[in-house]
């Protein structure tokens, strides 16, 4: 098999979607809806907007299965890119609505400036990358980070809870943190330059 060939599940899923199998969309939704909603919510800080983005992303996938290019990465990374694009679009549209000359949108209204918007997009993108990295990392690393940073266990307690040696707990935490540190420096897995595929 070619090194860059997509996983078999991704290829079969694309074929099923292209044939119009509603069951395939349901399976795709079951697999990725939590990821899409979480990423959109993290970027938009609005559950209703995240619901809309989730519907829009899966609607786009259903209508445009051929827009997925296996050479650009996994279907998971494609869905994450679509979510990121649509969330950024909503952030920009929200800002444009604040500056379109409608009543109460003058400079003193507290509306975000273009610079503030870009900073918000940058921070939201980094947060979404971090969420994606955590969701994609191997379960042992994710479990170690959960214990250490969410439940506030030290590495000894983490080792005990996981049933591993202290050295192994340290190793898992170190690897998990190294992966997370890339959230501010790398794009979402398999992300591509603007213009990849058809616009969402």
N, C-alpha and C positions, 0 to 999 in steps of 0.2 A: 504494500500500500504506500502511496506517495506520502512523504513526510507532512505536507501541508493539507492533506485530505481532511475534510471535516469528519467528526465522529459520525458513525452510522446512524445514530438517532437523529442528528441534525438533518442529514440528507433525506432520510425517510420522512421526517416531519415536513420538510419543504415540499416533497413530492405529494404528500397527502393534502397539504394546504392548497397546492396548485390544482389538485383534482376537486377541490371544494368540499372536502370532508369536514363536516361540522364537528364530528367527534375529535378530529385532530386539533381544532381550535380549542376545544374544551380541555384536552390533555395539555396543550401548550399553556393555557390559562392556569390550570392547576399547578403546573411546574414553576411558572414565572410571575404570577400575579402579585405574590407577596413582595418579590424583589422590585417589581415596577412601582407598586404603591409606596413601598418604603422609600425608594430613591426619590420619587416625585414629592412625597411629603417632606422629606429632608430638605429638598431644594426650595419648595414653595411655602413650607410651614403652614399648610392649609389642607385639612383633610378633604374638604369638598373639591378643591382644585386637584388634589392627588387622585381622587376618584375619577374626575373628568379625564385627566392625563392617562390613567389606566385604561379607560374605555377607548380613548383615541388611539393609544398605542396598539391595542389588540385589534381595533377596527382597521388600522392601517396594515397590520400584519395579514389579516384576513383578506383584504382587498389587493394586497401587493406582495404575495409570497415570493415572487421572482425578484423582488428588490434585495432579498438576502443573497449576498455573495459569499459562498463558503471560503473563498480565498482570503477574505478579510477577517476571518475569525469564526468563533462558534456562534450558534444561534442565540445563546445566552448573552454574549457580548453585543450582538446586533440589537437585541431587545433592550439592553441597557443603554446603548447609544441612542436608540429611538426615544427612550424615556428622557434621557438627558436633553436631547434636542428640543423635544416638546416642552419640557419644563422651562428651559431657557427662553423659548418662544413666549411662553405664558408670562414669565417675569418681564420680558421686554414689552409685551403688549400691555401689561399692567402699568408699566412706567409710561408708555406712550399715551395711555388713557389719562394719566395725570398731567400730561403736558399738551393736550390737544386743544386747549383754549376753552374748555368747558368751564362753567362757573366754579369758583373755589379752587382753581388750580394755578394761581399765580405764584410767584417766587416765594411769597411769605407763607404759603400754605403748608410747608413742611414736606412737599413732594420731593422724591429722590432726584438728585441731579444725575446726569449721565455717568459721572465718575462714581457716584454712590451705587448706581445700578450695576456697573461693571464690577465693583468690589463685592456686591451681594452675589452676583453670578459666580465670581471667582471662589468666594467662600462656600457657596452652595455646591459648586462643582467639586471642590475638595472634599466636602462632607459626603457627597454622593459616591465619590471614588472610595473613600474609607469604608462606607457601608458595603460597596460592591466587593472590595478586597476581603472584608471580614466574611461576607456571605460565600465567597468563592474559595477561601483558604481551607486546607484540610481540617476535618473535624477535630483532631487532637490539638491543633494550634488554636482553633476557635474556642474550644473548651477551656484551655489554659488561660487565654485572655479574658474570657467571661469570668472565671473564678478570681483572677488577680485584679482586674480593673472594674468589674461591675459589682462583684460580691466582696471586694476588698480583702481577699486572702493574700497572705505573703507566700513566697515560693515554697516554704515548707508545708503550709496548709494545702496549697495547690497540689503538691506532690502526693500528699496523703489522700486528698479527695479523688485524684485521678488514678491512684494506685501505681504510681511510678516513682523512680528515684528522684532525689532533689536535683541531681545533675540533669536528668531528663526534663524535669519541670522547668529548670532554668533555660535549657536549650529550646524548648517549645515557646517559652515566653520571648526569648531573644529573636527567634525566627518570626514569630507573629508580629513583634514590634518592627522588625526590619521590613516586613511586607507593608505594614501600615504606614511606615515613614515615606513610602513612595506615593502616598495619596496626594501630596502637594507638588510632586515633581513629574508624575506620569499621567497620561490620559487613561480613561477607562480602557480595560483590556480590549485590544483589537480595534481601538478607535481609529478613525481615519480622517484625512483632510476634509475640509468643507466640500460639499458637492458629491460625496460618496452616495451612490444609490439615488433613488428618487426622493425628493424632499417629503418629509412627514407633514 
